[in-house]
């Protein structure tokens, strides 16, 4: 009787949009739910199931309409890909450009999915930071004292009759509204790209879980802790609680809950459909935890989360940005679209072995694995945790002087601005002013955040400049972020990226009176990598921001001021839907932002998806090959990025010819900056600077500055920018550490005196004590004396060795200071 009634309810609600198979799947799901509830109270069960049947049928009918819309979006995506590839003589190069970008000056060649992803993320995160800074709320947010009240305020915002201000805490209310503003913007853009996300009452952020905490607790303890805090009806939907939570627990501790796959399985509120029948399965398999209250969410997050509220908001927006870029670039099922396009290209060029060989390269899979997050899913959470923790220790013990080693950023920044047509002296002047604090004021910070740069340190993204990104355990991640703050690397990176993007913004404003065809050649070339001529001509007519000192800046948010009629004219269409106009406006703003964020990564060499993919080679953390690759590639991000971006721009960025003048400038400038870096590091160690008249000094400076890339370490036989020898540079720092440890163990077993070496090993692997401004004081006050006690004559031998190898002496003799 109930089954027949359910069937009638389904057919009535579906309004003919569902197939018999869809209806059958839904009825099967209802039977399962009825059986799972049969052991409980049966009162009102049939009525509840009839109501569920109607609701599910409406949802499935809605899904059928969404599927039709997504078919249309996928057709458009396929057309965009084909149109883009038509610009390239080499289809393989075209696909690399479309996914991760290339240096060849082909129109749109840098407006890749990767560049768009970062630009969108920085739009939202930069917008949040700018709004918080305008309201003077940054410090209050960072204190974390407001987290619970912010959560309470956010809990109300998506409710039909939202009651804001319930906490009576005005700053918490303001922060909550700022967070919600950008979350809502991200949801809207995902929906335009093919998702179907509805407001979820009581939503705060996408829940993060610390797999290690869950493992330590065990399933039973975790279940008992979380179950009383859950809204069981919203969470379980009739499923068995123990089975549901066990499946959720397994999914979390395996690390697979964090992968991005476009419209499929993309998160808490993210419903997009491969097919209507698929939703019936998704209804029962989607593992989402809905909490009873903001207090319950906050208590769970404190116990089992690995991010605080602000970090969770930013992480969620970055993940949504990646989803948006994937769907806008490759449709609602990005991996399937990518595979389809690659198969078609291979079939089209099967008679051309040279092209076919390029299309069959493994690197294409590596790029997609990096773009959709597959390369970050651990094979073993435990081993991935151990590996990332050890690499963090290596970073925190060896990168204390990384800021001094980064003087070459001044040279690469000037080289990039030169490529864009800014005068060389002006470029260097801008770079040195960044260091002197010209861009540290409130107005400059807000401008940088609106453009989308100058906050890598706040995002904890500085480490990616040196190593393949590791997803660290919560406490270790916070320690590492603190280390880079204390080492001044956060300040250095943020100041330079903010400064260079402000210079670029100013440069655009100064040239906005010219159409694309009349722009200086260099600026025209670089803008064409991101914008079409008609887009620039529309953008340049918008109002610019005028700073307190009267300077004009052209910022990406100028696109928002364009009317629908203006956007429609740029589109070249007589008729366009409101959705199409909004999407084009999104695309245009993203293209402008990508120009700033991508070129900032050239200025201050920062790896993108391409460089990270090379460092990971398609492997996953927590697997033998994945951990080996990550240990091998640690600290290689700079030379790889230097070759890929700085040198790659000079070799390929002018179209069919290398810029010998650009290469010469980069090599000479890098060498000079290398000498300055060596001098700064020598002084921080208490040594006199090396003799500038000695040819060997300039050979070392050439290596130090990165001019020879990683191979210079082998050719020159010198230590690299982080103090390692050639073999350690090639194999990675862990190899050198392991080799030293094995040598110490051998000495202990053979009866040799290994105390001094053991002490030195311990000191060199203790985080935080190797900061460039503290190590010399620690050496002279404590460590030299201890080393001399353990190994008499060691300091004098060290002084002689350094004098012989580097023709260098100490300002204050360590052997004399240790007496």
Secondary structure, DSSP 8 states (H G I E B T S, - for coil): -HHHHHHHHHHHHHTT-S-HHHHHHHHHHHHHHHHHHTTS--TTHHHHHHHHHHHHHHHHHHHHHHHHHHHHHHHHHHHHHHHHHTT-SSHHHHHHHHHT--SS--TTTT--HHHHHHHHHHHHHHHHHHHHHHTT-HHHHHH-TTHHHHHHHHHHHTSTT--TTTT--HHHHHHHHHHHHHHHHHHHHHHHHT------TT--S-----HHHHHHHHHHHHHHHHHTTB-HHHHHTTS-HHHHHHHHHHHHHTTGGG---TTSS--TT----S-HHHHHHHHHH-----BSSHHHHHHHHHHH-SS-HHHHHHHHHHHHHHHHHHHHHH-SSHHHHHHHHHHHHHHHTTT-HHHHHHHT-THHHHHHHHHHTGGGS-S-HHHHHHHHHHHHHHHHHH-TTHHHHTTHHHHHHHHHHHHTT--HHHHHHHHHHHHTTTT-SHHHHHHHHHHT-S-HHHHT-GGGGTS------HHHHHHHHHHHHHTTHHHHHHHHHHHHHHHHHHHHHHTTTS-GGGS-HHHHHHHHTT--HHHHHHHTTS--EE-TTS-EE--GGGGGG--HHHHHHHHT-S---HHHHHHHHHHHHHHHHHHHHHHHHHHTT---HHHHHHHHTT--TTSHHHHHHHHHHTT-HHHHHIIIIIIHHHHHTTSSS--HHHHHHHHHHHHHHHHHHHHHHHHHTTB----TT-HHHHHHHHHHTTTTTTHHHHHH----TTS--HHHHHH-HHHHHHHHHHHHHHHHHHT---HHHHHHHHHHTSTTTT-TTTHHHHIIIIIHHHHHHHSTTHHHHHHHHHHHHHS--BSS-HHHHT-
